[in-house]
Amino acid sequence: LFAKLDKDEHITIAYYGGSITAGPGWRIHTLDWFRKTWPKAKISEHNASLGGSGSLVGVFRADDDLVAQEPDAVFIEFSLNDVADVRDRPAEVAGALEGIIRKLWMSKPDTDICLVYTLHSSAVGLLNQGKFSASVSLHESIAEHYRIPSIHMGAEAAKMAAANQLVFTAPKSLGDKDAAGRVIFTNDGTHPTEAGHLLNGRAAIRGLEVFRKNTEAKPHPLPTALSDIPWEKAKTLAAEGRATFSGK
């Protein structure tokens, strides 16, 4: 990605995640950073995010919604919406996530991929103990196998919460800060406020600044799949002509 940007090429950056990525938040901050840092490059955005969706939905819609766009870089943010599925069917989530990766690299081997993690209130204490949630840990195991970089945007918020500089959840009526002057990260324990989105965006950009040091352009090797199921073949089929409908 960075080698192409340095040459002022036309590139497409895709965002593939849930509601936190679909809405105006860290995605907008990173896109602005790309465009300001490389003003001569033509940078197109493809936002293929879908609120409430995780890896198990993402792998089935990836062909049409993501791979067909031939992106130069893809940010995948599904760890938060994968939480329940990781608890109930971890092997399937792992297979689905690697299926998305394999689809992208089988189509275009030089596509850069980055896994991005957001923070839920239940994981703040874990993160301050140096531990990931089960969902993020599973995503990290896939990232390690495929040698994909990742950014945990919630680390700073967790540290600020431990230092009593941030309250993770507070009513929307209070605005961006509570009566004690602490930053309010979410109003519902999940979706960031504007201040929360800004913290996430800054964290993502710090990660990108680290990645920027590596500008070697080469195809990504596709290792053997971890799952016994070929998730890269997952696809969406129209119900029309394949199902019988009764009434409405």
C-alpha positions, -999 to 999 in steps of 0.1 A, spaced: 0 0 0 26 25 10 48 18 -20 19 26 -42 10 57 -23 46 69 -25 43 66 -63 10 86 -63 -9 57 -78 -47 54 -77 -55 31 -48 -87 17 -32 -89 13 6 -117 -9 18 -132 -10 53 -150 -43 63 -165 -43 97 -196 -37 119 -214 -5 129 -184 11 145 -166 10 111 -198 16 90 -205 50 107 -183 81 107 -155 74 132 -121 58 131 -126 50 94 -130 88 86 -100 97 107 -77 72 89 -90 81 55 -83 118 61 -48 108 73 -41 89 41 -53 118 19 -34 145 38 -2 125 39 -3 116 2 -22 146 -14 -11 137 -49 -24 101 -48 -59 94 -59 -74 75 -29 -108 59 -33 -127 45 -3 -149 14 -3 -169 11 29 -184 -24 28 -192 -25 65 -225 -37 78 -238 -30 113 -242 -61 136 -223 -84 113 -192 -105 121 -169 -129 103 -196 -155 97 -217 -131 78 -187 -114 62 -173 -145 45 -205 -152 27 -209 -117 13 -172 -111 7 -171 -120 -30 -196 -93 -41 -191 -67 -14 -154 -68 -10 -132 -89 -34 -149 -77 -65 -138 -41 -57 -101 -52 -60 -89 -32 -30 -53 -24 -25 -57 -25 13 -85 -38 36 -92 -31 72 -112 -59 89 -130 -50 121 -151 -80 132 -137 -90 166 -164 -71 186 -194 -86 167 -176 -120 168 -177 -122 206 -209 -144 210 -199 -166 180 -164 -171 194 -180 -184 226 -203 -208 208 -185 -218 177 -149 -206 177 -137 -230 150 -163 -216 126 -154 -180 133 -117 -188 128 -125 -205 95 -147 -177 83 -121 -150 91 -94 -169 73 -118 -175 44 -121 -137 39 -83 -134 39 -79 -163 15 -106 -149 -9 -87 -116 -10 -53 -130 -16 -65 -157 -41 -79 -128 -61 -52 -102 -56 -21 -114 -38 -6 -79 -32 -37 -67 -12 -26 -55 22 -48 -66 51 -49 -52 86 -71 -65 115 -85 -38 137 -99 -43 172 -124 -21 191 -131 -22 228 -161 -33 247 -167 -24 284 -163 -61 294 -127 -62 281 -113 -30 297 -100 -48 328 -86 -76 307 -67 -52 285 -51 -34 315 -39 -69 327 -22 -73 294 -48 -98 281 -70 -99 251 -107 -110 250 -113 -145 236 -125 -129 204 -94 -107 199 -72 -137 208 -88 -158 181 -83 -130 156 -47 -127 166 -41 -164 160 -53 -160 124 -32 -128 120 -1 -147 132 -7 -176 108 -11 -152 78 15 -127 90 -11 -99 90 -5 -68 112 -32 -57 136 -41 -26 156 -60 -26 189 -75 8 191 -88 4 226 -55 1 244 -52 39 252 -88 41 263 -83 12 287 -52 29 302 -70 62 306 -98 44 323 -73 28 348 -59 63 354 -94 77 361 -91 100 330 -118 82 311 -152 68 320 -161 40 296 -199 44 297 -220 74 307 -253 90 296 -254 109 263 -268 139 281 -234 146 297 -217 152 263 -181 143 258 -170 146 295 -186 138 328 -187 161 358 -152 151 369 -138 161 335 -132 125 324 -136 116 287 -168 96 280 -159 68 257 -193 53 250 -230 59 259 -239 23 256 -208 3 264 -201 -5 228 -204 24 203 -179 53 208 -189 89 213 -172 115 191 -144 117 217 -142 79 217 -140 78 179 -112 104 180 -92 82 204 -97 52 182 -88 71 151 -56 85 167 -47 49 178 -52 36 143 -30 63 128 -2 56 153 -3 20 141 -3 31 104 28 52 111 46 21 123 35 1 93 46 29 70 82 21 77 79 -10 56 73 0 20 85 -32 3 60 -42 -24 55 -79 -29 27 -105 -31 16 -121 1 23 -158 4 -9 -179 10 -1 -205 37 -20 -237 42 -55 -231 56 -60 -239 93 -96 -250 89 -106 -283 75 -135 -265 58 -126 -245 26 -143 -213 38 -128 -194 8 -155 -211 -13 -183 -196 8 -208 -176 -12 -243 -161 -12 -270 -178 -31 -303 -162 -41 -333 -178 -25 -352 -173 -58 -355 -206 -76 -340 -226 -47 -366 -222 -20 -403 -226 -18 -421 -198 0 -454 -202 19 -477 -172 23 -457 -140 32 
